[in-house]
Amino acid sequence: MCFRRKSTSVSSRRRPRFPPDLALIPLAVLDLSKPVERRAHDFLLRMTTGADKSWQLLTMRRREDVLLCVVRWVHGHTDAKLYSVVDVSLIESAVHWHDYKTADMAFAALAKRDAAAPTASAS
């Protein structure tokens, strides 16, 4: 199952937010035949859709057995830390998050984790 940017119909008077090629790049790919990855997919759908959603998903990456998500809490208070980097495990039913005051701080934390992540060639 691929997670892609949310697509909407675009009026002829507005330009699309993303170039067409960029809109088709999957943010993360899951194997839904694996029960734990299916549960992670279902969990993300519950948290980001419907009338009782908790998060607005801003971006996502897959790093080996973890989905890294930058989210905005929908029901946050104005003085609270509204943004988080959420780790959704793909090997067990586990979720961890770190809160940030701004989206920029959350994206910076995600970028820092990306830079620290081992590459396939550096074993």
Secondary structure as UniProt FT lines:
FT   STRAND          2..3
FT   TURN            12..13
FT   HELIX           20..23
FT   STRAND          28..29
FT   TURN            32..33
FT   HELIX           35..48
FT   TURN            51..52
FT   STRAND          55..63
FT   TURN            64..65
FT   STRAND          66..73
FT   TURN            74..75
FT   TURN            78..79
FT   STRAND          83..89
FT   STRAND          95..100
FT   HELIX           103..116
//
